[in-house]
């Protein structure tokens, strides 16, 4: 199953609103949490191959050949 393209803005806004509305956190604290989560999720979706560094949605079936034209990556590395 293909992964949807990572949208950090959508994730960030959802987290901020959740922590402010549901948990009652301050705006600054909710922003800190959202920044940490978005950073972690982005790193999780980047290929760890030193020659690649493209997102998982740039790989065929998120595990095989990279779709970027000049990239020699043949497997997504977690």
Order of alpha helices (4+ residues) and beta strands (2+ residues): alpha-alpha
